[in-house]
Amino acid sequence: MLTVDFDRLGVRPGCRAIDIGAGAGRHSFELYRRGADVVAFDRSADDMKAVADMFVAMELEGQVPKEPLPAPRWATHSRFRMPMRPSTSS
């Protein structure tokens, strides 16, 4: 079940999206199916492996737009850290 109205968001080929807390990837799959450049992110390495496998299967089955798209990306981390930048103000 999708909990986002992707038609309302205007997702189309070339859009960029990050799915933080992607889990099993249901929203990532729909974004990718619509042609978005998707980054799926979750703590579970097993879920991210399954999402990566599904992205490949979607490509093989012709479920993503034919135009050249960047390869989907996924990341697995046990912690999320915000990088700190040194202040440039005096």
Buried (B, 14 or more C-beta within 10 A) or exposed (E): EEEEEBEEEEBEBEBEBBBEEBBBBBBBBBBBBBBBBBBBBBBBEEBBEBBBEBBEEBBEEEEBBEEEBEEBEBEBEEEEEEEEEEEEEE
